[in-house]
Amino acid sequence: MKKMIAFMLACCLAFGATACSNTNTNEPEPTKQEETQDNTDSTEIQDSDITDETTQLAEFDTTGDEFINIMNKLLEGTRPNLVLSDFKTKESEDGKRTIYYTHKNDIWVSYTINKDTNNVYLFDATIKSDVLNKDKDTYADILFYFMTAMTTLHLKEETDNLVENLNLEDYISKTDKFYPTDEANYAKIFIDDDFTLIIQAPDNDN
């Protein structure tokens, strides 16, 4: 499992360098993100805050448009079947963030931006535990989304640290794991029988 995760991260990093170096003004517009009313099931998409109120304005130095544009370029070059589209939106309860979410291959993928800056605050990928237990390939898919999002956000955490601190080799036991670093807060959590991997911007308001 650790070798598989390391291989996926290496693929993301390799294609990440290519995607970033090829960015120019002639690129197509990022995926259109459709505005809809909030009628989604709370178990399907959640504003997964994993720290307290002091982090509500934390953010990465990447806008939402940049994030999904680069992430999809990486996926096109590595796993085209995982390219994300047809995003819908909902507002966070505090009204300060917008959540973009979509469903692909049994996985709910979302990213949250701070409305004032349009910078990414949080990424998460969620799958139902019963689906995960029936089809192990979906675990590889959710890990690939997680690693690709890390590359897109220019995070440099060592794979071994993530595997150890989040216990990524185990997706059966429902034990929540949190791994805060200077670059990002990482988490593997179970909510209402949903398995979720999270990347959240750390609190920069010190």
N, C-alpha and C positions, 0 to 999 in steps of 0.2 A: 504493500500500500504506500509506504513512504517513497519508494522508487517511482511509483505512478504519479504521486503528487509532485515530486521533484521534476519529473519529465514534463508534466503539464505546465509548471511554472517556467521551466526553461523555454518551452514553446511560446508561452505568452511574452516572455522577455524578448525573445528573438524577433517575433513579429511586432512587438511594441516599438522597438527601435526603428524598424522599417516604417511603421505607420506614422510615427511622430515626425520622421525626417521628410515624409512625403506630404505633409500638410501644407496646403496653399489655398489661395482665394478662389481657385477654379474648381474646388471640390464641390460635390453636390450638397444640397442643404441637408442638415441632420433629419433624422426620422421625425415626421410630424407627430406631435403629441396631442391627441384628441382630448378636448375639454368635455367632461361628462359630469353628471350629478353623482353624488356619493351614494351609490346603491349597492356597493360591494359588501360581501360577507366579511365580518371583522376577523374571521379566522383565515380568510384568503389573503388579506393585505393589511398590514398593521404598521403604525408609526412606531418602530421598535426602538424607543429610547432606552439605552442601557445604563445611563448615568443620571445624575440629578439635574435640577433646573439650571445649575450654573453653566451647563454645556449647551443651552438652547440656541446660542448664536455661534457655536463653533462651526467651522467649515474647512474644507480642503481648498487648495488654490486651483480649482478646476471648475469651470462653469458646467451647468447641466447639459447644454448643447455640445460642448467639447467632450464631455464624458461619454454620452451615448454615441457620438460620431466616431470617436477613437475606439471605443469598446467594440462597436460593430465592425470596424475595419479589422481589428484583431480577430474577431470571430470569423469573418469572411475568409481570412487567410489560414485559419486553423481548424475551426469546426463550423462550416457554413450552415449546418442544420440547427445551430444554436443562435443564429442572428436574431436580434430582437426588433419587433415592430408593433404597431397597433397599440401604442401606449394610451392609457387613460389617466385621468388626474383626480386627486382629491386633496382637500386642504387639511392641514394638521389642526388639532383641536385648539391650539393657541393662535391660529391664524397667521403664524410667522413663516410657515414652510408650505411648500407644495410637493406632493408625492406623485411621482410618475410610476405607473405599474403596468405590467403585462403578464401574460401566461404563455409559456412555451414548454412543450414536452413534459407536461405535468409539474412544471416548476413555475412558481410565481416569482418574478424578478421586479424589484423596485429600486428607485433611487430618489432621495429627498433633497430638495434645494432650499436654501434660505431665500425667501422672496425678495428681500432688499438687494441682495448681491447676485443672485442666480447661481451662487457657488454650491457645490455638492456638500451636503452635511452627512448623509448616510446612504449606504448601499446594503440591500439584503436580498437573499435568495431563499425561498421557502418551498418545502415539499411535504406532502402528507406522509406521516410515518408508515402507514399501511402500504402506500405506493412504493416507498423506499425499500421496505422489507421484501416486496415481491419482485422488484427489478433493480438489481445492483448497479446496472448501467446508469440509472438516474443519479446515483451518488457521484459517479465520475462527472456527470453533466453539471451538477450543482457545485462541485469542487472547481470545475473549469470556469464557471461564471465567477466564482469567488476569486480565483487566481487572476483571471482576466481583469476584473475590477481593480485588484491591487496594482497590476501593471498600468492600467489606465490612470490611476491616481498617483503614480510614480512612487509607490511605497516599496521599501527595500527590505522588509523583514525576512530573515532567513527562514527557509522552508522547514528546517528541523525544529526551529523554535515554535512555529505555528502548529506543526504536527504534535509536538510534545505538550504545549500549553493549552491547546484546544482539544487534545486527544482526537485528532482527525481520523485516526485509524479505526475509531469506534463510532458507529452511527446507530447502534442498536440500543445500548443503555441510555436511558433518558436523564442524563446528567448535564446540567448547564455548566458551561465553561466560559470564563471571561479572561481576556489577555490584554491589558492596557499597555501601550507603549507611548513613546514621545510622538511618533508619527500618526498613530491611529489606535482606536480601541477595537479589538476583535472579539467576537463572541460566537459560540455555538450554543443555541438554546432550543428548548422544547416548550411550545405554548399551544395548549389545546390540541395536543397530538400532532402538531406541526414541527418539522425539523427546519431550523433556520440558521443560516450563516450570515453574520453581520460584520460590516466595516463601518465604523463611525468616527467622525473627526473628533480629536481630543479637545479638551477644554484649553483654549489658548488665552483665556482671560485671567492671567495670574498677576 
